[in-house]
Amino acid sequence: LLQQMWNQEKDHLKKFNELMIAYRVRPTVLLPFWNVAGFVLGAGSALLGKKGAMACTVAVEESISDHYNNQIRTLMEEDPEKYKELLQVF
């Protein structure tokens, strides 16, 4: 299960890096902060044991789902045809 999640995240990162280039979007200046925060959150939740790590993962995934849903709504309101590929990724 963890290997599957890891592979999915690597694919996700690769796709979004490709889309940033395609749409000529610069990464946020906060990216180094988010990288450190992500590592600390992952390492910290691992210290809680399997149940704690899974609870943290569920909470993070719910937050990400909410964020993606907001992005989907915005793109649908703007121009669904223009953002068709991005909407499919979400």
Buried (B, 14 or more C-beta within 10 A) or exposed (E): EEEEEEEEEEEEEEEBEEEEEEEEEEEEEEEEEEEEEEEEBEEEBEEEEEEEBEEBBEEBEEEEEEEEEEBBEEBEEEEEEEBEEBBEEE
